[in-house]
Amino acid sequence: MTTGQAVLDTDTLSAILRQNPNVLLNARQYLVENRKFTFSIITRYEILRGLKSKAATAQINRI
């Protein structure tokens, strides 16, 4: 079943980065069907802003 591509919002991408098991199951299936995640520059900014506020340097370097 093909679900089509979607743009991930900040909450969903954050849950993936935190490795939420419920979200990861769907994320893995999405990647099987679509091969990559798509998200906006706003989502990227929000994720990086949150990580910088927590001084999460290791996580920032991974993304």
Buried (B, 14 or more C-beta within 10 A) or exposed (E): EEEEEEEBEBEBBBBBBEEBEEBEEBBEEBEEEBEEBEBEEEBEEBBBEBBEEEEBEEBEEEE
